[in-house]
Structures are given as structure tokens and as C-alpha cells.
Amino acid sequence: MERLGKGISAATPKSVAQAFEQHLRKIKAWLSEQANMQVLYVDYAAVLEDPNREALKIRAFLGQELDVDAMVRKVEHSLYREKLSSKVKA
């Protein structure tokens, strides 16, 4: 926008979060109208709470033989604390 000579106002973390949430609502609405698509929503907190259960849901959704144990080992609980601390700063 600057290159085009148009000013850019600084976005607050709150306004960015609101825009992102609005965008997600639009995407979810669009996806719900697509008869040829199936969607599995994976809740981040649920993955941290019970990674094995959520990995099994993903495997069932995809209909593939997946290494659930390997999936569970990839869950990084420490990243959740980083997410929480960044939320507090916003």
C-alpha cells in the first residue's frame, strides 16, 4: 500500500485477532456448503489434553493407517505456554 502512495494505519493485536476470527467464520461457512468436502476440526487444547485420542480421530477421518504413537510424540506441550504468554501480552 505504501508503494501505491496509500497510508497504512497500524493494526492493533485486537483488530488483527478480530479480522482473523471473522475470516475463519467465513471459511467455516463456505466449507459447510461444500457437499464434496469433509472437514475435521482439531481443537488445540484437546490435542494437548489427550493427544492419543485426537490422533486416533485424525487417523479415522483420513481412513489411513497412520503411526499414532509418532503423532503423539510430536505434540509439544511447551508451545502452549508460549501461546498463553503471548495472549497475555496482546
TIGUBA-75047 format. One record per residue: residue number from 1; residue in one letter; z, x, y of N, C-alpha, C, O, CB in turn. Coordinates in nm, 3 decimals, m for minus. Atoms other than C-alpha are relative to their C-alpha. Glycine has a CB too. Layout:
+-----+------+---------+---------+---------+---------+---------+---------+---------+---------+---------+---------+---------+---------+---------+---------+---------+
! seq ! type !     n.z !     n.x !     n.y !    ca.z !    ca.x !    ca.y !     c.z !     c.x !     c.y !     o.z !     o.x !     o.y !    cb.z !    cb.x !    cb.y !
+-----+------+---------+---------+---------+---------+---------+---------+---------+---------+---------+---------+---------+---------+---------+---------+---------+
! NUM !    a !       Z !       X !       Y !       Z !       X !       Y !       Z !       X !       Y !       Z !       X !       Y !       Z !       X !       Y !
...
+-----+------+---------+---------+---------+---------+---------+---------+---------+---------+---------+---------+---------+---------+---------+---------+---------+
***
This chain:
+-----+------+---------+---------+---------+---------+---------+---------+---------+---------+---------+---------+---------+---------+---------+---------+---------+
! seq ! type !     n.z !     n.x !     n.y !    ca.z !    ca.x !    ca.y !     c.z !     c.x !     c.y !     o.z !     o.x !     o.y !    cb.z !    cb.x !    cb.y !
+-----+------+---------+---------+---------+---------+---------+---------+---------+---------+---------+---------+---------+---------+---------+---------+---------+
!   1 !    m !   0.000 !   0.081 !  m0.118 !   0.000 !   0.000 !   0.000 !   0.000 !   0.087 !   0.126 !  m0.067 !   0.056 !   0.225 !   0.119 !  m0.093 !  m0.001 !
!   2 !    e !  m0.002 !  m0.089 !  m0.117 !   0.078 !   0.285 !   0.237 !  m0.139 !   0.054 !   0.029 !  m0.179 !   0.067 !   0.145 !   0.098 !   0.115 !  m0.022 !
!   3 !    r !   0.136 !  m0.054 !  m0.016 !  m0.270 !   0.425 !   0.177 !  m0.090 !  m0.102 !   0.069 !  m0.184 !  m0.064 !   0.139 !  m0.058 !   0.038 !  m0.137 !
!   4 !    l !   0.080 !   0.105 !  m0.062 !  m0.412 !   0.091 !   0.288 !   0.051 !  m0.036 !   0.139 !  m0.003 !  m0.125 !   0.205 !   0.001 !  m0.124 !  m0.088 !
!   5 !    g !  m0.053 !   0.024 !  m0.133 !  m0.204 !   0.102 !   0.605 !   0.093 !  m0.119 !   0.008 !   0.120 !  m0.171 !   0.116 !  m0.110 !  m0.018 !   0.096 !
!   6 !    k !  m0.092 !   0.113 !   0.003 !   0.030 !  m0.173 !   0.495 !   0.140 !   0.052 !  m0.028 !   0.160 !   0.133 !  m0.118 !  m0.043 !  m0.106 !  m0.107 !
!   7 !    g !  m0.139 !  m0.043 !   0.016 !   0.404 !  m0.124 !   0.526 !   0.059 !  m0.049 !  m0.132 !   0.019 !  m0.151 !  m0.187 !   0.083 !  m0.049 !   0.116 !
!   8 !    i !  m0.070 !   0.036 !   0.123 !   0.628 !  m0.134 !   0.225 !   0.149 !  m0.008 !   0.033 !   0.208 !   0.087 !   0.083 !  m0.027 !   0.103 !  m0.115 !
!   9 !    s !  m0.144 !   0.011 !  m0.022 !   0.979 !  m0.267 !   0.251 !   0.072 !   0.049 !  m0.125 !   0.024 !   0.033 !  m0.237 !   0.041 !  m0.148 !   0.033 !
!  10 !    a !  m0.079 !  m0.052 !   0.112 !   1.244 !  m0.106 !   0.035 !   0.055 !  m0.117 !  m0.080 !   0.112 !  m0.211 !  m0.025 !   0.116 !   0.092 !   0.051 !
!  11 !    a !  m0.050 !   0.106 !   0.087 !   1.331 !  m0.322 !  m0.262 !   0.143 !   0.034 !  m0.042 !   0.175 !   0.148 !  m0.076 !  m0.092 !  m0.016 !  m0.124 !
!  12 !    t !  m0.138 !  m0.019 !   0.045 !   1.695 !  m0.370 !  m0.346 !   0.003 !  m0.013 !  m0.152 !  m0.084 !  m0.078 !  m0.211 !   0.097 !  m0.103 !   0.067 !
!  13 !    p !  m0.010 !   0.016 !   0.146 !   1.806 !  m0.337 !  m0.708 !   0.008 !  m0.147 !  m0.041 !  m0.046 !  m0.186 !  m0.144 !   0.123 !   0.074 !  m0.053 !
!  14 !    k !  m0.012 !   0.143 !   0.032 !   1.894 !  m0.707 !  m0.700 !  m0.136 !  m0.069 !   0.006 !  m0.167 !  m0.150 !  m0.082 !   0.098 !  m0.069 !   0.097 !
!  15 !    s !   0.131 !   0.065 !  m0.010 !   1.546 !  m0.811 !  m0.582 !  m0.094 !   0.045 !  m0.111 !  m0.175 !  m0.034 !  m0.160 !  m0.063 !   0.029 !   0.137 !
!  16 !    v !   0.082 !  m0.050 !   0.111 !   1.381 !  m0.591 !  m0.844 !   0.041 !  m0.072 !  m0.129 !  m0.045 !  m0.114 !  m0.206 !   0.016 !   0.154 !  m0.017 !
!  17 !    a !  m0.049 !   0.069 !   0.119 !   1.601 !  m0.745 !  m1.115 !  m0.046 !  m0.145 !  m0.001 !  m0.087 !  m0.197 !  m0.105 !   0.154 !   0.006 !  m0.008 !
!  18 !    q !   0.045 !   0.139 !  m0.009 !   1.517 !  m1.096 !  m0.993 !  m0.149 !  m0.013 !  m0.029 !  m0.192 !  m0.104 !  m0.100 !   0.032 !  m0.058 !   0.139 !
!  19 !    a !   0.145 !   0.003 !   0.024 !   1.144 !  m1.022 !  m0.991 !  m0.029 !   0.025 !  m0.148 !  m0.117 !  m0.040 !  m0.206 !  m0.072 !   0.106 !   0.087 !
!  20 !    f !   0.020 !  m0.029 !   0.143 !   1.168 !  m0.875 !  m1.342 !   0.035 !  m0.121 !  m0.085 !  m0.038 !  m0.156 !  m0.177 !   0.084 !   0.121 !  m0.042 !
!  21 !    e !  m0.041 !   0.119 !   0.076 !   1.357 !  m1.180 !  m1.472 !  m0.101 !  m0.113 !   0.015 !  m0.130 !  m0.184 !  m0.081 !   0.139 !  m0.047 !   0.046 !
!  22 !    q !   0.102 !   0.102 !  m0.022 !   1.100 !  m1.412 !  m1.314 !  m0.125 !   0.030 !  m0.082 !  m0.185 !  m0.060 !  m0.141 !  m0.035 !  m0.009 !   0.150 !
!  23 !    h !   0.117 !  m0.042 !   0.077 !   0.820 !  m1.214 !  m1.475 !   0.023 !  m0.026 !  m0.149 !  m0.067 !  m0.074 !  m0.218 !  m0.030 !   0.150 !   0.024 !
!  24 !    l !  m0.031 !   0.026 !   0.141 !   0.993 !  m1.235 !  m1.815 !  m0.006 !  m0.149 !  m0.033 !  m0.056 !  m0.187 !  m0.139 !   0.138 !   0.056 !  m0.035 !
!  25 !    r !   0.007 !   0.145 !   0.023 !   1.029 !  m1.612 !  m1.780 !  m0.145 !  m0.047 !  m0.011 !  m0.178 !  m0.129 !  m0.097 !   0.072 !  m0.077 !   0.114 !
!  26 !    k !   0.142 !   0.037 !   0.005 !   0.656 !  m1.642 !  m1.711 !  m0.064 !   0.045 !  m0.131 !  m0.140 !  m0.029 !  m0.193 !  m0.076 !   0.063 !   0.119 !
!  27 !    i !   0.055 !  m0.052 !   0.126 !   0.570 !  m1.424 !  m2.010 !   0.048 !  m0.085 !  m0.117 !  m0.032 !  m0.121 !  m0.204 !   0.041 !   0.147 !  m0.022 !
!  28 !    k !  m0.054 !   0.083 !   0.110 !   0.801 !  m1.624 !  m2.240 !  m0.067 !  m0.137 !  m0.002 !  m0.098 !  m0.189 !  m0.109 !   0.152 !  m0.016 !   0.015 !
!  29 !    a !   0.067 !   0.131 !  m0.007 !   0.646 !  m1.950 !  m2.118 !  m0.142 !   0.012 !  m0.053 !  m0.187 !  m0.073 !  m0.130 !  m0.001 !  m0.054 !   0.145 !
!  30 !    w !   0.138 !  m0.020 !   0.046 !   0.295 !  m1.813 !  m2.177 !  m0.002 !   0.019 !  m0.152 !  m0.085 !  m0.041 !  m0.221 !  m0.064 !   0.121 !   0.071 !
!  31 !    l !  m0.004 !  m0.025 !   0.144 !   0.387 !  m1.686 !  m2.523 !   0.029 !  m0.127 !  m0.079 !  m0.026 !  m0.146 !  m0.188 !   0.105 !   0.105 !  m0.032 !
!  32 !    s !  m0.035 !   0.123 !   0.072 !   0.536 !  m2.022 !  m2.621 !  m0.120 !  m0.093 !  m0.012 !  m0.122 !  m0.181 !  m0.098 !   0.114 !  m0.072 !   0.071 !
!  33 !    e !   0.121 !   0.084 !   0.003 !   0.195 !  m2.181 !  m2.551 !  m0.110 !   0.058 !  m0.089 !  m0.213 !  m0.007 !  m0.109 !  m0.054 !  m0.017 !   0.141 !
!  34 !    q !   0.101 !  m0.066 !   0.080 !   0.005 !  m1.939 !  m2.775 !   0.019 !  m0.034 !  m0.148 !   0.110 !   0.017 !  m0.214 !   0.004 !   0.152 !   0.021 !
!  35 !    a !  m0.012 !   0.044 !   0.139 !  m0.050 !  m2.103 !  m3.112 !  m0.028 !   0.113 !  m0.099 !   0.016 !   0.108 !  m0.214 !  m0.094 !  m0.116 !  m0.026 !
!  36 !    n !   0.040 !  m0.109 !   0.090 !  m0.191 !  m1.781 !  m3.256 !   0.096 !   0.119 !   0.003 !   0.067 !   0.223 !  m0.054 !  m0.138 !   0.046 !   0.036 !
!  37 !    m !  m0.094 !  m0.112 !  m0.012 !   0.114 !  m1.566 !  m3.175 !   0.139 !  m0.042 !  m0.045 !   0.184 !  m0.153 !  m0.018 !   0.005 !   0.052 !   0.145 !
!  38 !    q !  m0.141 !   0.019 !   0.034 !   0.459 !  m1.535 !  m3.322 !   0.078 !   0.110 !   0.070 !   0.033 !   0.225 !   0.079 !   0.022 !   0.004 !  m0.156 !
!  39 !    v !  m0.081 !  m0.096 !  m0.075 !   0.734 !  m1.365 !  m3.129 !   0.140 !   0.004 !  m0.059 !   0.197 !  m0.099 !  m0.093 !   0.005 !  m0.037 !   0.151 !
!  40 !    l !  m0.139 !  m0.018 !   0.039 !   1.066 !  m1.225 !  m3.239 !   0.072 !   0.062 !   0.119 !   0.039 !   0.173 !   0.161 !   0.013 !   0.090 !  m0.129 !
!  41 !    y !  m0.080 !  m0.054 !  m0.109 !   1.314 !  m1.180 !  m2.958 !   0.119 !   0.074 !  m0.061 !   0.192 !   0.019 !  m0.143 !   0.047 !  m0.113 !   0.098 !
!  42 !    v !  m0.107 !  m0.083 !   0.052 !   1.556 !  m0.899 !  m3.030 !   0.100 !   0.024 !   0.112 !   0.066 !   0.082 !   0.216 !  m0.055 !   0.136 !  m0.057 !
!  43 !    d !  m0.105 !  m0.015 !  m0.100 !   1.883 !  m0.905 !  m2.839 !   0.065 !   0.137 !  m0.013 !   0.114 !   0.175 !  m0.119 !   0.105 !  m0.112 !  m0.015 !
!  44 !    y !  m0.052 !  m0.137 !  m0.003 !   2.001 !  m0.559 !  m2.738 !   0.146 !   0.005 !  m0.047 !   0.182 !   0.090 !  m0.129 !  m0.011 !   0.057 !   0.142 !
!  45 !    a !  m0.142 !   0.002 !   0.038 !   2.371 !  m0.646 !  m2.771 !   0.016 !  m0.031 !  m0.149 !   0.106 !   0.024 !  m0.214 !   0.077 !  m0.102 !   0.084 !
!  46 !    a !  m0.007 !   0.033 !   0.143 !   2.310 !  m0.797 !  m3.116 !  m0.036 !   0.121 !  m0.086 !   0.023 !   0.141 !  m0.192 !  m0.094 !  m0.117 !  m0.033 !
!  47 !    v !   0.037 !  m0.122 !   0.073 !   2.142 !  m0.475 !  m3.230 !   0.118 !   0.096 !  m0.004 !   0.146 !   0.156 !  m0.107 !  m0.124 !   0.068 !   0.064 !
!  48 !    l !  m0.116 !  m0.089 !  m0.004 !   2.445 !  m0.277 !  m3.118 !   0.115 !  m0.053 !  m0.085 !   0.188 !   0.023 !  m0.148 !   0.048 !   0.019 !   0.144 !
!  49 !    e !  m0.109 !   0.063 !   0.075 !   2.683 !  m0.524 !  m3.280 !  m0.022 !   0.012 !  m0.151 !   0.071 !   0.045 !  m0.225 !   0.013 !  m0.147 !   0.038 !
!  50 !    d !   0.029 !  m0.004 !   0.143 !   2.510 !  m0.534 !  m3.619 !  m0.145 !   0.047 !  m0.021 !  m0.234 !  m0.034 !  m0.045 !   0.022 !  m0.140 !  m0.067 !
!  51 !    p !   0.136 !  m0.053 !   0.011 !   2.207 !  m0.302 !  m3.641 !  m0.068 !  m0.036 !  m0.132 !  m0.188 !  m0.062 !  m0.134 !   0.003 !   0.151 !   0.015 !
!  52 !    n !   0.059 !   0.031 !   0.131 !   2.155 !  m0.371 !  m4.012 !  m0.055 !  m0.143 !  m0.002 !  m0.168 !  m0.166 !  m0.047 !   0.105 !   0.018 !  m0.112 !
!  53 !    r !   0.045 !   0.141 !  m0.002 !   2.133 !  m0.749 !  m3.964 !  m0.128 !  m0.014 !   0.083 !  m0.222 !  m0.081 !   0.041 !   0.111 !  m0.092 !   0.058 !
!  54 !    e !   0.116 !   0.012 !  m0.087 !   1.886 !  m0.712 !  m3.677 !  m0.122 !   0.071 !  m0.059 !  m0.234 !   0.024 !  m0.044 !   0.032 !   0.057 !   0.138 !
!  55 !    a !   0.112 !  m0.071 !   0.064 !   1.674 !  m0.457 !  m3.866 !  m0.058 !  m0.085 !  m0.113 !  m0.179 !  m0.087 !  m0.134 !   0.046 !   0.137 !  m0.054 !
!  56 !    l !   0.049 !   0.089 !   0.106 !   1.654 !  m0.699 !  m4.157 !  m0.083 !  m0.115 !   0.058 !  m0.184 !  m0.155 !  m0.001 !   0.119 !  m0.056 !  m0.081 !
!  57 !    k !   0.078 !   0.106 !  m0.066 !   1.536 !  m0.972 !  m3.918 !  m0.139 !   0.051 !   0.039 !  m0.239 !  m0.018 !   0.023 !   0.075 !  m0.053 !   0.124 !
!  58 !    i !   0.128 !  m0.059 !  m0.041 !   1.266 !  m0.740 !  m3.786 !  m0.090 !   0.020 !  m0.121 !  m0.209 !  m0.011 !  m0.116 !   0.022 !   0.135 !   0.073 !
!  59 !    r !   0.077 !  m0.021 !   0.123 !   1.156 !  m0.648 !  m4.137 !  m0.055 !  m0.132 !  m0.052 !  m0.172 !  m0.140 !  m0.091 !   0.087 !   0.068 !  m0.108 !
!  60 !    a !   0.046 !   0.131 !   0.047 !   1.138 !  m1.015 !  m4.237 !  m0.109 !  m0.056 !   0.090 !  m0.207 !  m0.113 !   0.042 !   0.119 !  m0.099 !  m0.007 !
!  61 !    f !   0.099 !   0.049 !  m0.095 !   0.946 !  m1.105 !  m3.922 !  m0.136 !   0.068 !  m0.021 !  m0.240 !   0.003 !  m0.021 !   0.048 !   0.022 !   0.145 !
!  62 !    l !   0.125 !  m0.075 !   0.016 !   0.689 !  m0.831 !  m3.979 !  m0.058 !  m0.015 !  m0.140 !  m0.177 !   0.008 !  m0.162 !   0.022 !   0.147 !   0.030 !
!  63 !    g !   0.048 !   0.018 !   0.137 !   0.667 !  m0.905 !  m4.351 !  m0.042 !   0.132 !  m0.064 !  m0.133 !   0.136 !  m0.147 !  m0.116 !  m0.096 !  m0.002 !
!  64 !    q !   0.034 !  m0.133 !   0.050 !   0.659 !  m0.534 !  m4.426 !   0.124 !   0.063 !  m0.064 !   0.237 !   0.028 !  m0.032 !  m0.055 !   0.091 !   0.114 !
!  65 !    e !  m0.110 !  m0.079 !   0.054 !   0.868 !  m0.301 !  m4.635 !   0.029 !   0.111 !   0.100 !  m0.049 !   0.204 !   0.116 !  m0.035 !   0.059 !  m0.142 !
!  66 !    l !  m0.040 !  m0.099 !  m0.099 !   1.049 !  m0.102 !  m4.370 !   0.129 !   0.067 !  m0.045 !   0.208 !   0.007 !  m0.119 !   0.017 !  m0.065 !   0.140 !
!  67 !    d !  m0.121 !  m0.074 !   0.032 !   1.321 !   0.159 !  m4.403 !   0.111 !  m0.046 !   0.095 !   0.129 !   0.010 !   0.203 !  m0.023 !   0.154 !   0.009 !
!  68 !    v !  m0.105 !   0.060 !  m0.083 !   1.609 !  m0.047 !  m4.267 !   0.107 !   0.103 !   0.032 !   0.158 !   0.108 !   0.144 !   0.061 !  m0.122 !  m0.069 !
!  69 !    d !  m0.103 !  m0.101 !  m0.024 !   1.855 !   0.240 !  m4.309 !  m0.044 !   0.097 !   0.111 !   0.037 !   0.135 !   0.196 !   0.030 !   0.078 !  m0.129 !
!  70 !    a !   0.051 !  m0.090 !  m0.104 !   1.634 !   0.466 !  m4.095 !   0.002 !  m0.070 !   0.136 !   0.032 !  m0.008 !   0.238 !  m0.143 !   0.047 !  m0.033 !
!  71 !    m !  m0.003 !   0.076 !  m0.125 !   1.608 !   0.192 !  m3.833 !   0.142 !  m0.004 !   0.055 !   0.164 !   0.015 !   0.175 !  m0.054 !  m0.143 !  m0.023 !
!  72 !    v !  m0.141 !   0.009 !  m0.041 !   1.986 !   0.154 !  m3.825 !   0.047 !   0.134 !   0.056 !   0.122 !   0.138 !   0.154 !   0.088 !  m0.042 !  m0.118 !
!  73 !    r !  m0.042 !  m0.134 !  m0.047 !   2.032 !   0.530 !  m3.784 !  m0.053 !   0.032 !   0.139 !   0.003 !   0.118 !   0.207 !  m0.047 !   0.106 !  m0.098 !
!  74 !    k !   0.059 !  m0.027 !  m0.131 !   1.816 !   0.523 !  m3.471 !   0.070 !  m0.073 !   0.115 !   0.042 !  m0.046 !   0.231 !  m0.146 !  m0.039 !  m0.001 !
!  75 !    v !  m0.071 !   0.074 !  m0.105 !   2.047 !   0.286 !  m3.282 !   0.098 !   0.096 !   0.067 !   0.186 !   0.153 !   0.002 !   0.074 !  m0.126 !  m0.058 !
!  76 !    e !  m0.085 !  m0.091 !  m0.079 !   2.214 !   0.488 !  m3.005 !   0.100 !  m0.081 !   0.081 !   0.067 !  m0.132 !   0.188 !  m0.087 !   0.088 !   0.094 !
!  77 !    h !  m0.103 !   0.076 !  m0.070 !   2.538 !   0.319 !  m2.905 !   0.034 !   0.062 !   0.136 !   0.074 !  m0.010 !   0.228 !   0.126 !  m0.010 !  m0.086 !
!  78 !    s !  m0.035 !  m0.067 !  m0.126 !   2.592 !   0.577 !  m2.629 !  m0.091 !  m0.046 !   0.114 !  m0.050 !  m0.044 !   0.230 !  m0.010 !   0.152 !  m0.016 !
!  79 !    l !   0.092 !   0.046 !  m0.105 !   2.287 !   0.444 !  m2.441 !   0.047 !  m0.130 !   0.063 !   0.016 !  m0.157 !   0.179 !  m0.140 !  m0.017 !  m0.056 !
!  80 !    y !  m0.049 !   0.126 !  m0.053 !   2.457 !   0.108 !  m2.400 !   0.099 !   0.026 !   0.114 !   0.100 !  m0.046 !   0.213 !   0.066 !  m0.083 !  m0.110 !
!  81 !    r !  m0.094 !  m0.035 !  m0.107 !   2.733 !   0.272 !  m2.195 !  m0.076 !   0.041 !   0.125 !  m0.035 !   0.007 !   0.236 !   0.095 !   0.112 !  m0.046 !
!  82 !    e !   0.080 !  m0.038 !  m0.115 !   2.467 !   0.424 !  m1.972 !  m0.057 !  m0.123 !   0.069 !  m0.062 !  m0.129 !   0.192 !  m0.114 !   0.094 !  m0.043 !
!  83 !    k !   0.053 !   0.123 !  m0.055 !   2.314 !   0.081 !  m1.926 !   0.110 !  m0.073 !   0.078 !   0.086 !  m0.123 !   0.188 !  m0.057 !  m0.091 !  m0.111 !
!  84 !    l !  m0.110 !   0.067 !  m0.068 !   2.653 !  m0.066 !  m1.837 !   0.038 !   0.070 !   0.129 !   0.063 !   0.005 !   0.231 !   0.121 !  m0.008 !  m0.092 !
!  85 !    s !  m0.040 !  m0.073 !  m0.120 !   2.737 !   0.210 !  m1.591 !  m0.105 !  m0.014 !   0.110 !  m0.071 !  m0.017 !   0.228 !   0.025 !   0.147 !  m0.033 !
!  86 !    s !   0.103 !   0.017 !  m0.102 !   2.401 !   0.172 !  m1.416 !   0.003 !  m0.140 !   0.057 !  m0.033 !  m0.159 !   0.173 !  m0.138 !   0.030 !  m0.058 !
!  87 !    k !  m0.013 !   0.137 !  m0.049 !   2.460 !  m0.204 !  m1.389 !   0.109 !  m0.009 !   0.106 !   0.095 !  m0.080 !   0.205 !   0.030 !  m0.096 !  m0.117 !
!  88 !    v !  m0.110 !   0.001 !  m0.094 !   2.787 !  m0.141 !  m1.211 !  m0.042 !   0.059 !   0.134 !   0.002 !   0.014 !   0.239 !   0.119 !   0.078 !  m0.056 !
!  89 !    k !   0.046 !  m0.068 !  m0.122 !   2.613 !   0.087 !  m0.959 !  m0.096 !  m0.087 !   0.081 !  m0.107 !  m0.070 !   0.203 !  m0.067 !   0.131 !  m0.035 !
!  90 !    a !   0.104 !   0.081 !  m0.067 !   2.344 !  m0.173 !  m0.877 !   0.056 !  m0.098 !   0.099 !  m0.020 !  m0.172 !   0.162 !  m0.080 !  m0.074 !  m0.101 !
+-----+------+---------+---------+---------+---------+---------+---------+---------+---------+---------+---------+---------+---------+---------+---------+---------+
***
